[in-house]
Amino acid sequence: MHTRTISDTISRRPFQPFYVVMSSGDRYPVVHPENARMLREGLFVSYYDEAPPDDYPDRYTICSYLHIASLEPIKSKSNGRRRSR
């Protein structure tokens, strides 16, 4: 995957959470732009074991750019409607 595509996805405003999908089939959630950093060696991704994330991330991985197959949006669990106040 091109690093420019990854950079654009991380910096998109408003931010949209996404999965980093690897060639092995592994998927890593990026729920906040601060959970992904581009390094020379690959993409650093920190993630949580449980949702909602209330604290610091539980785990991290460095994803080689050569093995990132795609970036997929994380679908919202809501029906798209806002709650009235």
Backbone bond lengths (Angstrom), bond angles and torsions (degrees), N, CA, C in turn:
res aa  C-N    CA-C-N  psi(-1)  N-CA   C-N-CA  omega(-1)  CA-C   N-CA-C  phi
1 M - - - 1.448 - - 1.522 108.50 -
2 H 1.307 116.42 143.23 1.463 121.53 179.28 1.525 110.54 -71.06
3 T 1.324 115.80 136.85 1.458 119.96 -179.52 1.526 111.38 -64.61
4 R 1.314 117.44 -28.78 1.470 120.84 178.52 1.533 110.83 -63.29
5 T 1.319 117.63 -40.32 1.465 122.15 178.07 1.523 110.33 -62.70
6 I 1.324 116.38 -42.86 1.464 120.98 179.48 1.519 109.93 -64.69
7 S 1.324 116.78 -46.97 1.462 121.77 179.30 1.523 111.63 -59.34
8 D 1.320 117.15 -44.37 1.469 121.24 179.01 1.523 111.44 -62.83
9 T 1.323 117.53 -38.49 1.464 121.20 -179.79 1.520 110.80 -67.58
10 I 1.318 117.50 -41.35 1.464 121.20 179.57 1.524 111.05 -66.51
11 S 1.326 117.77 -38.69 1.469 121.23 -174.62 1.525 113.93 -90.96
12 R 1.316 118.13 0.33 1.473 121.80 -179.67 1.529 110.15 -58.46
13 R 1.326 115.64 137.59 1.469 122.03 177.13 1.508 109.23 -124.95
14 P 1.310 120.98 127.33 1.458 123.63 -3.78 1.521 110.36 -69.90
15 F 1.328 114.75 150.02 1.462 120.24 -178.71 1.522 110.58 -65.83
16 Q 1.320 116.05 139.09 1.465 121.90 176.13 1.525 108.11 -120.38
17 P 1.347 117.60 118.86 1.465 120.29 179.66 1.529 111.49 -56.04
18 F 1.329 116.08 147.65 1.461 120.45 -177.33 1.525 110.74 -149.30
19 Y 1.320 115.31 162.82 1.459 122.58 172.51 1.515 108.72 -100.44
20 V 1.323 116.21 140.77 1.455 122.08 167.25 1.529 104.81 -92.97
21 V 1.318 117.00 115.72 1.461 122.10 -177.81 1.528 108.11 -102.71
22 M 1.326 115.13 124.32 1.456 121.42 -176.87 1.527 111.11 -93.88
23 S 1.321 116.44 161.88 1.465 120.91 178.98 1.527 111.67 -62.04
24 S 1.327 117.79 -22.21 1.467 122.27 177.94 1.526 112.27 -79.23
25 G 1.348 116.25 -12.28 1.455 121.12 -176.30 1.521 112.95 99.83
26 D 1.332 117.72 -11.76 1.468 120.61 176.72 1.523 109.36 -63.01
27 R 1.349 115.47 146.66 1.465 121.33 -179.66 1.518 108.80 -130.20
28 Y 1.327 116.56 133.31 1.454 122.07 -179.73 1.524 108.85 -122.40
29 P 1.342 117.82 123.40 1.457 120.35 -178.09 1.529 112.16 -79.43
30 V 1.314 115.84 137.57 1.465 122.53 172.45 1.526 105.04 -118.07
31 V 1.353 116.20 102.97 1.463 120.50 -174.64 1.527 113.10 -98.42
32 H 1.323 116.57 -7.47 1.467 121.77 179.39 1.527 107.19 -149.83
33 P 1.322 118.35 144.98 1.471 119.08 -177.69 1.530 113.65 -59.97
34 E 1.336 117.51 -24.90 1.464 120.01 178.57 1.526 112.54 -75.69
35 N 1.329 117.52 -7.06 1.465 121.52 178.82 1.526 112.39 -87.42
36 A 1.309 118.85 2.19 1.468 121.77 179.02 1.526 109.17 -137.22
37 R 1.325 115.50 130.41 1.461 121.52 177.35 1.518 108.91 -133.94
38 M 1.301 114.75 134.17 1.461 119.82 178.12 1.526 109.16 -84.88
39 L 1.324 115.25 126.54 1.458 123.06 177.49 1.525 108.94 -116.88
40 R 1.295 116.91 170.30 1.459 120.07 176.97 1.530 110.58 -63.63
41 E 1.349 117.13 -39.57 1.463 122.31 -175.48 1.519 113.62 -79.95
42 G 1.327 117.02 -24.29 1.461 120.29 -176.41 1.511 111.11 166.47
43 L 1.311 115.63 -168.69 1.460 122.26 -178.55 1.519 109.40 -95.04
44 F 1.331 117.28 120.18 1.458 122.93 175.20 1.520 107.32 -82.91
45 V 1.340 117.26 124.32 1.464 122.01 -179.93 1.521 108.26 -127.19
46 S 1.337 116.72 122.79 1.464 120.96 172.69 1.520 107.35 -105.96
47 Y 1.336 115.85 141.64 1.466 119.10 -174.52 1.523 110.68 -147.86
48 Y 1.327 114.78 167.97 1.456 123.40 -173.82 1.524 110.82 -106.21
49 D 1.346 116.09 146.66 1.467 120.55 174.56 1.518 111.35 -75.01
50 E 1.327 116.46 -34.96 1.460 121.19 -177.49 1.515 109.89 -128.62
51 A 1.314 116.14 155.21 1.467 121.77 175.31 1.515 107.63 -111.92
52 P 1.286 121.46 150.01 1.465 126.56 -0.98 1.524 111.36 -79.80
53 P 1.303 116.77 152.52 1.461 120.09 179.39 1.525 110.86 -73.58
54 D 1.323 115.92 113.31 1.462 120.76 -178.47 1.519 112.53 -107.45
55 D 1.297 117.10 -12.21 1.445 120.69 -171.62 1.525 109.49 -139.38
56 Y 1.291 115.91 -156.86 1.457 120.62 177.09 1.525 110.01 -72.35
57 P 1.306 117.90 152.38 1.473 120.51 178.44 1.533 111.29 -58.11
58 D 1.334 115.31 148.70 1.461 121.82 -178.43 1.525 112.60 -85.16
59 R 1.319 116.93 -31.75 1.467 121.27 -173.76 1.533 110.71 -140.22
60 Y 1.320 113.90 166.50 1.463 119.03 173.43 1.520 109.35 -148.46
61 T 1.299 115.12 161.79 1.462 121.86 174.39 1.521 108.39 -149.98
62 I 1.300 116.10 157.70 1.461 121.36 172.81 1.519 106.89 -113.43
63 C 1.312 115.73 116.96 1.468 122.94 -176.16 1.526 109.33 -96.78
64 S 1.309 116.26 119.53 1.462 120.87 176.67 1.529 109.17 -63.20
65 Y 1.316 116.56 133.92 1.470 120.25 179.28 1.531 111.47 -58.47
66 L 1.319 116.71 -32.85 1.466 120.31 -179.73 1.524 112.60 -66.41
67 H 1.337 116.60 -24.29 1.465 120.31 -176.16 1.525 113.52 -104.48
68 I 1.329 118.43 1.92 1.465 120.43 174.88 1.522 107.23 -79.90
69 A 1.335 115.22 113.77 1.467 120.65 -176.95 1.518 111.71 -84.68
70 S 1.347 116.55 -39.75 1.467 119.44 -178.32 1.520 110.21 -164.25
71 L 1.323 114.62 168.35 1.462 123.43 171.22 1.517 106.08 -119.64
72 E 1.339 116.80 123.44 1.463 120.88 -177.22 1.516 109.54 -119.42
73 P 1.330 118.22 136.48 1.465 120.29 178.44 1.522 110.97 -63.96
74 I 1.330 115.40 144.71 1.462 120.89 172.85 1.514 106.26 -86.11
75 K 1.295 116.10 119.42 1.464 120.56 -177.83 1.519 110.38 -71.63
76 S 1.315 115.60 135.84 1.458 122.16 178.03 1.519 109.60 -70.19
77 K 1.335 116.21 144.63 1.462 120.35 178.03 1.518 112.09 -82.28
78 S 1.321 116.77 -8.06 1.466 120.06 179.48 1.523 109.61 -83.51
79 N 1.321 115.01 168.89 1.463 119.68 179.89 1.522 111.99 -93.09
80 G 1.329 116.26 10.40 1.451 119.95 177.76 1.518 113.98 91.61
81 R 1.313 116.45 -6.49 1.465 119.77 178.96 1.511 110.09 -96.71
82 R 1.304 115.58 145.41 1.449 121.01 176.83 1.512 109.67 -89.14
83 R 1.318 114.85 148.86 1.460 119.13 176.02 1.514 109.54 -76.09
84 S 1.309 115.83 141.43 1.465 118.93 175.64 1.515 108.51 -81.00
85 R 1.321 115.19 151.75 1.478 120.00 -178.08 1.485 111.53 -100.17
